[in-house]
């Protein structure tokens, strides 16, 4: 499954603040299946949603 990144948040946010989780919660309240994942290489929290694979167009004869 592919995922699309909606927003990136630095991992070193203020103590007691969870901006990535708050952003994801707001998206879920809008009906988007948003979740937070950690990108260890960049040290960022990513808010992602599943991305549907496009089906190839079919030709009708």
mmCIF file of the N, C-alpha and C atoms, coordinates in Angstrom:
data_MODEL
# 
_entry.id   MODEL 
# 
loop_
_atom_site.group_PDB 
_atom_site.id 
_atom_site.type_symbol 
_atom_site.label_atom_id 
_atom_site.label_alt_id 
_atom_site.label_comp_id 
_atom_site.label_asym_id 
_atom_site.label_entity_id 
_atom_site.label_seq_id 
_atom_site.pdbx_PDB_ins_code 
_atom_site.Cartn_x 
_atom_site.Cartn_y 
_atom_site.Cartn_z 
_atom_site.occupancy 
_atom_site.B_iso_or_equiv 
_atom_site.pdbx_formal_charge 
_atom_site.auth_seq_id 
_atom_site.auth_comp_id 
_atom_site.auth_asym_id 
_atom_site.auth_atom_id 
_atom_site.pdbx_PDB_model_num 
ATOM 1   N N  . UNK A 1 1  ? 0.842   -1.171 0.000   1.00 0.00 ? 1  UNK A N  1 
ATOM 2   C CA . UNK A 1 1  ? 0.000   0.000  0.000   1.00 0.00 ? 1  UNK A CA 1 
ATOM 3   C C  . UNK A 1 1  ? 0.892   1.241  0.000   1.00 0.00 ? 1  UNK A C  1 
ATOM 4   N N  . UNK A 1 2  ? 0.509   2.202  -0.804  1.00 0.00 ? 2  UNK A N  1 
ATOM 5   C CA . UNK A 1 2  ? 1.240   3.466  -0.847  1.00 0.00 ? 2  UNK A CA 1 
ATOM 6   C C  . UNK A 1 2  ? 0.575   4.449  0.095   1.00 0.00 ? 2  UNK A C  1 
ATOM 7   N N  . UNK A 1 3  ? 1.367   5.392  0.593   1.00 0.00 ? 3  UNK A N  1 
ATOM 8   C CA . UNK A 1 3  ? 0.823   6.430  1.472   1.00 0.00 ? 3  UNK A CA 1 
ATOM 9   C C  . UNK A 1 3  ? 1.267   7.795  0.981   1.00 0.00 ? 3  UNK A C  1 
ATOM 10  N N  . UNK A 1 4  ? 0.423   8.770  1.216   1.00 0.00 ? 4  UNK A N  1 
ATOM 11  C CA . UNK A 1 4  ? 0.723   10.147 0.846   1.00 0.00 ? 4  UNK A CA 1 
ATOM 12  C C  . UNK A 1 4  ? 0.973   10.938 2.124   1.00 0.00 ? 4  UNK A C  1 
ATOM 13  N N  . UNK A 1 5  ? 2.044   11.718 2.137   1.00 0.00 ? 5  UNK A N  1 
ATOM 14  C CA . UNK A 1 5  ? 2.386   12.548 3.291   1.00 0.00 ? 5  UNK A CA 1 
ATOM 15  C C  . UNK A 1 5  ? 1.594   13.850 3.207   1.00 0.00 ? 5  UNK A C  1 
ATOM 16  N N  . UNK A 1 6  ? 0.831   14.130 4.259   1.00 0.00 ? 6  UNK A N  1 
ATOM 17  C CA . UNK A 1 6  ? 0.070   15.381 4.320   1.00 0.00 ? 6  UNK A CA 1 
ATOM 18  C C  . UNK A 1 6  ? 0.889   16.503 4.943   1.00 0.00 ? 6  UNK A C  1 
ATOM 19  N N  . UNK A 1 7  ? 1.672   16.161 5.961   1.00 0.00 ? 7  UNK A N  1 
ATOM 20  C CA . UNK A 1 7  ? 2.427   17.188 6.700   1.00 0.00 ? 7  UNK A CA 1 
ATOM 21  C C  . UNK A 1 7  ? 3.596   16.544 7.421   1.00 0.00 ? 7  UNK A C  1 
ATOM 22  N N  . UNK A 1 8  ? 4.639   17.343 7.672   1.00 0.00 ? 8  UNK A N  1 
ATOM 23  C CA . UNK A 1 8  ? 5.836   16.887 8.397   1.00 0.00 ? 8  UNK A CA 1 
ATOM 24  C C  . UNK A 1 8  ? 6.030   17.772 9.626   1.00 0.00 ? 8  UNK A C  1 
ATOM 25  N N  . UNK A 1 9  ? 6.416   17.149 10.741  1.00 0.00 ? 9  UNK A N  1 
ATOM 26  C CA . UNK A 1 9  ? 6.648   17.885 11.981  1.00 0.00 ? 9  UNK A CA 1 
ATOM 27  C C  . UNK A 1 9  ? 7.981   17.445 12.576  1.00 0.00 ? 9  UNK A C  1 
ATOM 28  N N  . UNK A 1 10 ? 8.845   18.386 12.979  1.00 0.00 ? 10 UNK A N  1 
ATOM 29  C CA . UNK A 1 10 ? 10.119  18.001 13.592  1.00 0.00 ? 10 UNK A CA 1 
ATOM 30  C C  . UNK A 1 10 ? 9.885   17.210 14.878  1.00 0.00 ? 10 UNK A C  1 
ATOM 31  N N  . UNK A 1 11 ? 10.740  16.231 15.118  1.00 0.00 ? 11 UNK A N  1 
ATOM 32  C CA . UNK A 1 11 ? 10.591  15.380 16.299  1.00 0.00 ? 11 UNK A CA 1 
ATOM 33  C C  . UNK A 1 11 ? 10.893  16.131 17.589  1.00 0.00 ? 11 UNK A C  1 
ATOM 34  N N  . UNK A 1 12 ? 11.637  17.190 17.546  1.00 0.00 ? 12 UNK A N  1 
ATOM 35  C CA . UNK A 1 12 ? 12.018  17.921 18.754  1.00 0.00 ? 12 UNK A CA 1 
ATOM 36  C C  . UNK A 1 12 ? 11.059  19.024 19.127  1.00 0.00 ? 12 UNK A C  1 
ATOM 37  N N  . UNK A 1 13 ? 9.768   18.738 19.109  1.00 0.00 ? 13 UNK A N  1 
ATOM 38  C CA . UNK A 1 13 ? 8.772   19.747 19.456  1.00 0.00 ? 13 UNK A CA 1 
ATOM 39  C C  . UNK A 1 13 ? 8.806   20.093 20.938  1.00 0.00 ? 13 UNK A C  1 
ATOM 40  N N  . UNK A 1 14 ? 8.087   21.152 21.324  1.00 0.00 ? 14 UNK A N  1 
ATOM 41  C CA . UNK A 1 14 ? 8.048   21.556 22.739  1.00 0.00 ? 14 UNK A CA 1 
ATOM 42  C C  . UNK A 1 14 ? 7.497   20.443 23.629  1.00 0.00 ? 14 UNK A C  1 
ATOM 43  N N  . UNK A 1 15 ? 8.003   20.372 24.821  1.00 0.00 ? 15 UNK A N  1 
ATOM 44  C CA . UNK A 1 15 ? 7.569   19.336 25.771  1.00 0.00 ? 15 UNK A CA 1 
ATOM 45  C C  . UNK A 1 15 ? 6.066   19.468 26.044  1.00 0.00 ? 15 UNK A C  1 
ATOM 46  N N  . UNK A 1 16 ? 5.381   18.337 25.981  1.00 0.00 ? 16 UNK A N  1 
ATOM 47  C CA . UNK A 1 16 ? 3.949   18.333 26.218  1.00 0.00 ? 16 UNK A CA 1 
ATOM 48  C C  . UNK A 1 16 ? 3.129   18.701 24.996  1.00 0.00 ? 16 UNK A C  1 
ATOM 49  N N  . UNK A 1 17 ? 3.778   18.990 23.872  1.00 0.00 ? 17 UNK A N  1 
ATOM 50  C CA . UNK A 1 17 ? 3.071   19.348 22.652  1.00 0.00 ? 17 UNK A CA 1 
ATOM 51  C C  . UNK A 1 17 ? 3.170   18.191 21.663  1.00 0.00 ? 17 UNK A C  1 
ATOM 52  N N  . UNK A 1 18 ? 2.072   17.863 21.030  1.00 0.00 ? 18 UNK A N  1 
ATOM 53  C CA . UNK A 1 18 ? 2.021   16.778 20.057  1.00 0.00 ? 18 UNK A CA 1 
ATOM 54  C C  . UNK A 1 18 ? 1.409   17.295 18.759  1.00 0.00 ? 18 UNK A C  1 
ATOM 55  N N  . UNK A 1 19 ? 2.083   18.200 18.049  1.00 0.00 ? 19 UNK A N  1 
ATOM 56  C CA . UNK A 1 19 ? 1.463   18.811 16.871  1.00 0.00 ? 19 UNK A CA 1 
ATOM 57  C C  . UNK A 1 19 ? 1.111   17.815 15.769  1.00 0.00 ? 19 UNK A C  1 
ATOM 58  N N  . UNK A 1 20 ? 1.913   16.788 15.571  1.00 0.00 ? 20 UNK A N  1 
ATOM 59  C CA . UNK A 1 20 ? 1.592   15.807 14.530  1.00 0.00 ? 20 UNK A CA 1 
ATOM 60  C C  . UNK A 1 20 ? 0.315   15.050 14.892  1.00 0.00 ? 20 UNK A C  1 
ATOM 61  N N  . UNK A 1 21 ? 0.196   14.646 16.147  1.00 0.00 ? 21 UNK A N  1 
ATOM 62  C CA . UNK A 1 21 ? -0.997  13.935 16.589  1.00 0.00 ? 21 UNK A CA 1 
ATOM 63  C C  . UNK A 1 21 ? -2.229  14.832 16.511  1.00 0.00 ? 21 UNK A C  1 
ATOM 64  N N  . UNK A 1 22 ? -2.083  16.103 16.866  1.00 0.00 ? 22 UNK A N  1 
ATOM 65  C CA . UNK A 1 22 ? -3.203  17.037 16.805  1.00 0.00 ? 22 UNK A CA 1 
ATOM 66  C C  . UNK A 1 22 ? -3.647  17.252 15.354  1.00 0.00 ? 22 UNK A C  1 
ATOM 67  N N  . UNK A 1 23 ? -2.678  17.381 14.446  1.00 0.00 ? 23 UNK A N  1 
ATOM 68  C CA . UNK A 1 23 ? -2.987  17.559 13.027  1.00 0.00 ? 23 UNK A CA 1 
ATOM 69  C C  . UNK A 1 23 ? -3.699  16.320 12.486  1.00 0.00 ? 23 UNK A C  1 
ATOM 70  N N  . UNK A 1 24 ? -3.179  15.136 12.831  1.00 0.00 ? 24 UNK A N  1 
ATOM 71  C CA . UNK A 1 24 ? -3.796  13.888 12.370  1.00 0.00 ? 24 UNK A CA 1 
ATOM 72  C C  . UNK A 1 24 ? -5.218  13.752 12.923  1.00 0.00 ? 24 UNK A C  1 
ATOM 73  N N  . UNK A 1 25 ? -5.423  14.101 14.178  1.00 0.00 ? 25 UNK A N  1 
ATOM 74  C CA . UNK A 1 25 ? -6.753  14.024 14.794  1.00 0.00 ? 25 UNK A CA 1 
ATOM 75  C C  . UNK A 1 25 ? -7.738  14.937 14.055  1.00 0.00 ? 25 UNK A C  1 
ATOM 76  N N  . UNK A 1 26 ? -7.285  16.138 13.708  1.00 0.00 ? 26 UNK A N  1 
ATOM 77  C CA . UNK A 1 26 ? -8.151  17.067 12.972  1.00 0.00 ? 26 UNK A CA 1 
ATOM 78  C C  . UNK A 1 26 ? -8.517  16.492 11.608  1.00 0.00 ? 26 UNK A C  1 
ATOM 79  N N  . UNK A 1 27 ? -7.583  15.835 10.939  1.00 0.00 ? 27 UNK A N  1 
ATOM 80  C CA . UNK A 1 27 ? -7.875  15.214 9.648   1.00 0.00 ? 27 UNK A CA 1 
ATOM 81  C C  . UNK A 1 27 ? -8.842  14.047 9.812   1.00 0.00 ? 27 UNK A C  1 
ATOM 82  N N  . UNK A 1 28 ? -8.658  13.254 10.881  1.00 0.00 ? 28 UNK A N  1 
ATOM 83  C CA . UNK A 1 28 ? -9.587  12.146 11.131  1.00 0.00 ? 28 UNK A CA 1 
ATOM 84  C C  . UNK A 1 28 ? -10.985 12.670 11.422  1.00 0.00 ? 28 UNK A C  1 
ATOM 85  N N  . UNK A 1 29 ? -11.079 13.797 12.133  1.00 0.00 ? 29 UNK A N  1 
ATOM 86  C CA . UNK A 1 29 ? -12.382 14.410 12.403  1.00 0.00 ? 29 UNK A CA 1 
ATOM 87  C C  . UNK A 1 29 ? -13.063 14.851 11.108  1.00 0.00 ? 29 UNK A C  1 
ATOM 88  N N  . UNK A 1 30 ? -12.264 15.114 10.059  1.00 0.00 ? 30 UNK A N  1 
ATOM 89  C CA . UNK A 1 30 ? -12.793 15.481 8.738   1.00 0.00 ? 30 UNK A CA 1 
ATOM 90  C C  . UNK A 1 30 ? -13.101 14.253 7.885   1.00 0.00 ? 30 UNK A C  1 
ATOM 91  N N  . UNK A 1 31 ? -12.806 13.066 8.414   1.00 0.00 ? 31 UNK A N  1 
ATOM 92  C CA . UNK A 1 31 ? -13.104 11.843 7.678   1.00 0.00 ? 31 UNK A CA 1 
ATOM 93  C C  . UNK A 1 31 ? -11.924 11.218 6.949   1.00 0.00 ? 31 UNK A C  1 
ATOM 94  N N  . UNK A 1 32 ? -10.734 11.771 7.110   1.00 0.00 ? 32 UNK A N  1 
ATOM 95  C CA . UNK A 1 32 ? -9.554  11.194 6.467   1.00 0.00 ? 32 UNK A CA 1 
ATOM 96  C C  . UNK A 1 32 ? -8.911  10.169 7.402   1.00 0.00 ? 32 UNK A C  1 
ATOM 97  N N  . UNK A 1 33 ? -8.452  9.048  6.879   1.00 0.00 ? 33 UNK A N  1 
ATOM 98  C CA . UNK A 1 33 ? -7.819  8.033  7.730   1.00 0.00 ? 33 UNK A CA 1 
ATOM 99  C C  . UNK A 1 33 ? -6.348  8.370  8.021   1.00 0.00 ? 33 UNK A C  1 
ATOM 100 N N  . UNK A 1 34 ? -6.092  9.508  8.626   1.00 0.00 ? 34 UNK A N  1 
ATOM 101 C CA . UNK A 1 34 ? -4.729  9.983  8.865   1.00 0.00 ? 34 UNK A CA 1 
ATOM 102 C C  . UNK A 1 34 ? -4.089  9.263  10.044  1.00 0.00 ? 34 UNK A C  1 
ATOM 103 N N  . UNK A 1 35 ? -2.787  9.018  9.922   1.00 0.00 ? 35 UNK A N  1 
ATOM 104 C CA . UNK A 1 35 ? -2.026  8.430  11.015  1.00 0.00 ? 35 UNK A CA 1 
ATOM 105 C C  . UNK A 1 35 ? -0.641  9.069  11.059  1.00 0.00 ? 35 UNK A C  1 
ATOM 106 N N  . UNK A 1 36 ? 0.018   8.934  12.192  1.00 0.00 ? 36 UNK A N  1 
ATOM 107 C CA . UNK A 1 36 ? 1.351   9.507  12.383  1.00 0.00 ? 36 UNK A CA 1 
ATOM 108 C C  . UNK A 1 36 ? 2.374   8.383  12.344  1.00 0.00 ? 36 UNK A C  1 
ATOM 109 N N  . UNK A 1 37 ? 3.433   8.597  11.560  1.00 0.00 ? 37 UNK A N  1 
ATOM 110 C CA . UNK A 1 37 ? 4.555   7.660  11.508  1.00 0.00 ? 37 UNK A CA 1 
ATOM 111 C C  . UNK A 1 37 ? 5.840   8.456  11.706  1.00 0.00 ? 37 UNK A C  1 
ATOM 112 N N  . UNK A 1 38 ? 6.886   7.777  12.120  1.00 0.00 ? 38 UNK A N  1 
ATOM 113 C CA . UNK A 1 38 ? 8.174   8.426  12.356  1.00 0.00 ? 38 UNK A CA 1 
ATOM 114 C C  . UNK A 1 38 ? 9.114   8.096  11.213  1.00 0.00 ? 38 UNK A C  1 
ATOM 115 N N  . UNK A 1 39 ? 9.728   9.121  10.637  1.00 0.00 ? 39 UNK A N  1 
ATOM 116 C CA . UNK A 1 39 ? 10.782  8.931  9.641   1.00 0.00 ? 39 UNK A CA 1 
ATOM 117 C C  . UNK A 1 39 ? 12.102  9.096  10.377  1.00 0.00 ? 39 UNK A C  1 
ATOM 118 N N  . UNK A 1 40 ? 12.725  7.973  10.713  1.00 0.00 ? 40 UNK A N  1 
ATOM 119 C CA . UNK A 1 40 ? 13.952  8.014  11.512  1.00 0.00 ? 40 UNK A CA 1 
ATOM 120 C C  . UNK A 1 40 ? 15.106  8.687  10.784  1.00 0.00 ? 40 UNK A C  1 
ATOM 121 N N  . UNK A 1 41 ? 15.165  8.532  9.467   1.00 0.00 ? 41 UNK A N  1 
ATOM 122 C CA . UNK A 1 41 ? 16.268  9.135  8.707   1.00 0.00 ? 41 UNK A CA 1 
ATOM 123 C C  . UNK A 1 41 ? 16.262  10.657 8.775   1.00 0.00 ? 41 UNK A C  1 
ATOM 124 N N  . UNK A 1 42 ? 15.063  11.249 8.739   1.00 0.00 ? 42 UNK A N  1 
ATOM 125 C CA . UNK A 1 42 ? 14.984  12.714 8.753   1.00 0.00 ? 42 UNK A CA 1 
ATOM 126 C C  . UNK A 1 42 ? 14.649  13.272 10.131  1.00 0.00 ? 42 UNK A C  1 
ATOM 127 N N  . UNK A 1 43 ? 14.297  12.408 11.097  1.00 0.00 ? 43 UNK A N  1 
ATOM 128 C CA . UNK A 1 43 ? 13.912  12.811 12.446  1.00 0.00 ? 43 UNK A CA 1 
ATOM 129 C C  . UNK A 1 43 ? 12.665  13.704 12.426  1.00 0.00 ? 43 UNK A C  1 
ATOM 130 N N  . UNK A 1 44 ? 11.681  13.288 11.623  1.00 0.00 ? 44 UNK A N  1 
ATOM 131 C CA . UNK A 1 44 ? 10.411  13.991 11.507  1.00 0.00 ? 44 UNK A CA 1 
ATOM 132 C C  . UNK A 1 44 ? 9.274   13.022 11.746  1.00 0.00 ? 44 UNK A C  1 
ATOM 133 N N  . UNK A 1 45 ? 8.183   13.538 12.317  1.00 0.00 ? 45 UNK A N  1 
ATOM 134 C CA . UNK A 1 45 ? 6.935   12.801 12.351  1.00 0.00 ? 45 UNK A CA 1 
ATOM 135 C C  . UNK A 1 45 ? 6.178   13.164 11.084  1.00 0.00 ? 45 UNK A C  1 
ATOM 136 N N  . UNK A 1 46 ? 5.623   12.163 10.413  1.00 0.00 ? 46 UNK A N  1 
ATOM 137 C CA . UNK A 1 46 ? 4.874   12.381 9.184   1.00 0.00 ? 46 UNK A CA 1 
ATOM 138 C C  . UNK A 1 46 ? 3.414   12.018 9.418   1.00 0.00 ? 46 UNK A C  1 
ATOM 139 N N  . UNK A 1 47 ? 2.525   12.873 8.954   1.00 0.00 ? 47 UNK A N  1 
ATOM 140 C CA . UNK A 1 47 ? 1.104   12.550 8.980   1.00 0.00 ? 47 UNK A CA 1 
ATOM 141 C C  . UNK A 1 47 ? 0.775   12.031 7.583   1.00 0.00 ? 47 UNK A C  1 
ATOM 142 N N  . UNK A 1 48 ? 0.320   10.787 7.523   1.00 0.00 ? 48 UNK A N  1 
ATOM 143 C CA . UNK A 1 48 ? 0.100   10.132 6.233   1.00 0.00 ? 48 UNK A CA 1 
ATOM 144 C C  . UNK A 1 48 ? -1.324  9.601  6.124   1.00 0.00 ? 48 UNK A C  1 
ATOM 145 N N  . UNK A 1 49 ? -1.758  9.427  4.877   1.00 0.00 ? 49 UNK A N  1 
ATOM 146 C CA . UNK A 1 49 ? -3.035  8.775  4.579   1.00 0.00 ? 49 UNK A CA 1 
ATOM 147 C C  . UNK A 1 49 ? -2.773  7.742  3.488   1.00 0.00 ? 49 UNK A C  1 
ATOM 148 N N  . UNK A 1 50 ? -3.552  6.654  3.480   1.00 0.00 ? 50 UNK A N  1 
ATOM 149 C CA . UNK A 1 50 ? -3.385  5.667  2.418   1.00 0.00 ? 50 UNK A CA 1 
ATOM 150 C C  . UNK A 1 50 ? -3.707  6.290  1.065   1.00 0.00 ? 50 UNK A C  1 
ATOM 151 N N  . UNK A 1 51 ? -2.979  5.865  0.061   1.00 0.00 ? 51 UNK A N  1 
ATOM 152 C CA . UNK A 1 51 ? -3.206  6.370  -1.289  1.00 0.00 ? 51 UNK A CA 1 
ATOM 153 C C  . UNK A 1 51 ? -3.606  5.192  -2.157  1.00 0.00 ? 51 UNK A C  1 
ATOM 154 N N  . UNK A 1 52 ? -4.748  5.293  -2.772  1.00 0.00 ? 52 UNK A N  1 
ATOM 155 C CA . UNK A 1 52 ? -5.237  4.219  -3.623  1.00 0.00 ? 52 UNK A CA 1 
ATOM 156 C C  . UNK A 1 52 ? -4.409  4.157  -4.894  1.00 0.00 ? 52 UNK A C  1 
ATOM 157 N N  . UNK A 1 53 ? -4.022  2.947  -5.265  1.00 0.00 ? 53 UNK A N  1 
ATOM 158 C CA . UNK A 1 53 ? -3.310  2.763  -6.529  1.00 0.00 ? 53 UNK A CA 1 
ATOM 159 C C  . UNK A 1 53 ? -4.307  2.967  -7.668  1.00 0.00 ? 53 UNK A C  1 
ATOM 160 N N  . UNK A 1 54 ? -3.884  3.709  -8.664  1.00 0.00 ? 54 UNK A N  1 
ATOM 161 C CA . UNK A 1 54 ? -4.759  3.947  -9.805  1.00 0.00 ? 54 UNK A CA 1 
ATOM 162 C C  . UNK A 1 54 ? -4.813  2.678  -10.636 1.00 0.00 ? 54 UNK A C  1 
ATOM 163 N N  . UNK A 1 55 ? -6.026  2.313  -10.990 1.00 0.00 ? 55 UNK A N  1 
ATOM 164 C CA . UNK A 1 55 ? -6.202  1.137  -11.831 1.00 0.00 ? 55 UNK A CA 1 
ATOM 165 C C  . UNK A 1 55 ? -5.963  1.515  -13.273 1.00 0.00 ? 55 UNK A C  1 
ATOM 166 N N  . UNK A 1 56 ? -5.330  0.632  -14.036 1.00 0.00 ? 56 UNK A N  1 
ATOM 167 C CA . UNK A 1 56 ? -5.115  0.950  -15.460 1.00 0.00 ? 56 UNK A CA 1 
ATOM 168 C C  . UNK A 1 56 ? -6.448  1.075  -16.191 1.00 0.00 ? 56 UNK A C  1 
ATOM 169 N N  . UNK A 1 57 ? -6.508  2.011  -17.110 1.00 0.00 ? 57 UNK A N  1 
ATOM 170 C CA . UNK A 1 57 ? -7.731  2.202  -17.872 1.00 0.00 ? 57 UNK A CA 1 
ATOM 171 C C  . UNK A 1 57 ? -7.961  0.986  -18.760 1.00 0.00 ? 57 UNK A C  1 
ATOM 172 N N  . UNK A 1 58 ? -9.191  0.567  -18.849 1.00 0.00 ? 58 UNK A N  1 
ATOM 173 C CA . UNK A 1 58 ? -9.520  -0.578 -19.706 1.00 0.00 ? 58 UNK A CA 1 
ATOM 174 C C  . UNK A 1 58 ? -10.134 -0.071 -20.989 1.00 0.00 ? 58 UNK A C  1 
ATOM 175 N N  . UNK A 1 59 ? -9.814  -0.743 -22.049 1.00 0.00 ? 59 UNK A N  1 
ATOM 176 C CA . UNK A 1 59 ? -10.359 -0.370 -23.350 1.00 0.00 ? 59 UNK A CA 1 
ATOM 177 C C  . UNK A 1 59 ? -11.552 -1.256 -23.670 1.00 0.00 ? 59 UNK A C  1 
ATOM 178 N N  . UNK A 1 60 ? -12.552 -0.637 -24.224 1.00 0.00 ? 60 UNK A N  1 
ATOM 179 C CA . UNK A 1 60 ? -13.714 -1.404 -24.670 1.00 0.00 ? 60 UNK A CA 1 
ATOM 180 C C  . UNK A 1 60 ? -13.645 -1.574 -26.162 1.00 0.00 ? 60 UNK A C  1 
ATOM 181 N N  . UNK A 1 61 ? -13.944 -2.765 -26.586 1.00 0.00 ? 61 UNK A N  1 
ATOM 182 C CA . UNK A 1 61 ? -13.888 -3.031 -28.031 1.00 0.00 ? 61 UNK A CA 1 
ATOM 183 C C  . UNK A 1 61 ? -15.236 -2.867 -28.662 1.00 0.00 ? 61 UNK A C  1 
# 
